[in-house]
Amino acid sequence: MHHRRRFMLDVMASVLSSAPLAAHAAAVPTYDEAARATWRHTDKSLTEKSALQRELVHYATLAPSSHNTQCWKFKLEPQSITIVADLARRCPVVDPDDHHLYASLGCAAENLVQAAAANGLRGDVRFDLAGQGAVRVELDAAPAMRSPLFEAIPQRQCTRGEYDGKPVSVEDLKRLEKAGMGNGVRVLLFTDRPKLDGVLEYVVQGNTAQVNDRTFVDELKAWIRFSESEVLDRRDGLYARSSGNPTLPRWLGSRVFNLVFTAKAENKKYVKQMRSTAGVAVFVSETNDKAHWVEAGRCYERFALQAAALGIRNAFLNQPVEVAALRPQFASFLGIGVQRPDLIVRFGRGPALPPSLRRPVEAVLV
Ligand SMILES: Cc1cc2nc3c(=O)[nH]c(=O)nc-3n(C[C@H](O)[C@H](O)[C@H](O)COP(=O)(O)O)c2cc1C
């Protein structure tokens, strides 16, 4: 049965990839062109304030976000940029308390701070509790500093493929740990097999619960971009090729997804991925509130940028922290008492996958 499904998928992919894409008229960029225009450094020095601020927002949007919802809006002010949640882009099923949404804002804030420093601005990040809460980045003049983390922004991606199974050196682990520590948030690194197998058991339990939940699957599907034209049109969501899958028109991709997206197939994939993994990082908040979720996002983003700078890839395995009933059990497996495990990440070396896209700066300004 599994082979029949795989065969169907391969046949459909090859038929479709050989068909001429008439819809792509000259003015529409190809996916490769859009990806190149997205994942780039600034090619000129920017002195005019509003142009510089827009470029800082571009860097911020290169941050990861849950399901690539890009759940952020940016408010430009003379001495600051405020990042507010775009609640229209919430994921109420997988993220009912908006934990991932605020962690995503933290990831964007960290990119903004790194890019500001490279452009002679020191960014001071505060969580503003008023209203739904916002992340305010005050910008003050400072000597320009292009850090290795800043240099790595266009290289970073969440790489959902298999890694090479080789360990990461002790020096590199130390660098990752240092990058991932924050204010009221710490990172725990695991590299021993029995512990990784223990994490995998929780991933499998969480994944089984999620895949068997119709509402979870429907929400996930709504964020999948099955075809190149769909991803070029929307510039958000989970592009099929970025997860190592073939592109298909939505009507067909959606049907194939229903056939192949099973708990058994997904769990098998996670077992293989975990076997190829050098280690797992878990980010833990001291206090379970929005300010700490933002801080957890900042810590994760520094970790991911440091990893990219060292040629190390990473991908999330968040099922044990997303399934609320599993989270306390996972916390006691980690031995962290009542503290909240925020994010779970595997890391190792391996090939890149096609990058996801981003919406343009104009679309995310308030
Ligand atoms: C808070 C947060 C939670 C995430 N959870 C998952 C997850 O559970 N599984 C996964 O494969 N990716 C997860 N992602 C990764 C996003 O899907 C990814 O960042 C997005 O698709 C954009 O891709 P990029 O990071 O490669 O640019 C998460 C990202 C963030 C910021």
The ligand as a Tripos MOL2 file, in Angstrom:
@<TRIPOS>MOLECULE
LIG
   31    33     1     0     0
SMALL
NO_CHARGES

@<TRIPOS>ATOM
      1 C1          7.8020   28.9440   17.4250 C.3       1 LIG1
      2 C2          8.0180   28.0550   16.2350 C.ar      1 LIG1
      3 C3          7.5190   26.7590   16.2320 C.ar      1 LIG1
      4 C4          7.7600   25.9180   15.1370 C.ar      1 LIG1
      5 N1          7.3140   24.6120   15.1750 N.ar      1 LIG1
      6 C5          7.6480   23.7620   14.1850 C.ar      1 LIG1
      7 C6          7.3420   22.3720   14.2770 C.ar      1 LIG1
      8 O1          6.7870   21.8990   15.2590 O.2       1 LIG1
      9 N2          7.7070   21.5720   13.2450 N.ar      1 LIG1
     10 C7          8.3720   22.0430   12.1580 C.ar      1 LIG1
     11 O2          8.6890   21.2600   11.2540 O.2       1 LIG1
     12 N3          8.6780   23.3640   12.0470 N.ar      1 LIG1
     13 C8          8.3390   24.2110   13.0350 C.ar      1 LIG1
     14 N4          8.6970   25.5410   12.9450 N.ar      1 LIG1
     15 C9          9.4780   25.9980   11.7950 C.3       1 LIG1
     16 C10         8.6500   26.7860   10.7940 C.3       1 LIG1
     17 O3          7.7430   25.9600   10.1180 O.3       1 LIG1
     18 C11         9.6190   27.4830    9.8260 C.3       1 LIG1
     19 O4         10.3310   28.4390   10.5420 O.3       1 LIG1
     20 C12         8.8960   28.1660    8.6730 C.3       1 LIG1
     21 O5          8.3030   27.2100    7.8510 O.3       1 LIG1
     22 C13         9.8220   29.0370    7.8400 C.3       1 LIG1
     23 O6         10.8970   28.2920    7.3410 O.3       1 LIG1
     24 P1         12.4050   28.7120    7.6080 P.3       1 LIG1
     25 O7         12.5990   28.7620    9.0960 O.co2     1 LIG1
     26 O8         13.2250   27.6030    6.9760 O.co2     1 LIG1
     27 O9         12.6330   30.0280    6.9720 O.co2     1 LIG1
     28 C14         8.4650   26.3990   14.0200 C.ar      1 LIG1
     29 C15         8.9520   27.7260   14.0300 C.ar      1 LIG1
     30 C16         8.7510   28.5370   15.1240 C.ar      1 LIG1
     31 C17         9.3170   29.9230   15.1420 C.3       1 LIG1
@<TRIPOS>BOND
     1     1     2 1
     2     2     3 ar
     3     2    30 ar
     4     3     4 ar
     5     4     5 ar
     6     4    28 ar
     7     5     6 ar
     8     6     7 ar
     9     6    13 1
    10     7     8 2
    11     7     9 ar
    12     9    10 ar
    13    10    11 2
    14    10    12 ar
    15    12    13 ar
    16    13    14 ar
    17    14    15 1
    18    14    28 ar
    19    15    16 1
    20    16    17 1
    21    16    18 1
    22    18    19 1
    23    18    20 1
    24    20    21 1
    25    20    22 1
    26    22    23 1
    27    23    24 1
    28    24    25 2
    29    24    26 1
    30    24    27 1
    31    28    29 ar
    32    29    30 ar
    33    30    31 1
@<TRIPOS>SUBSTRUCTURE
     1 LIG1         1 GROUP 0 **** ****
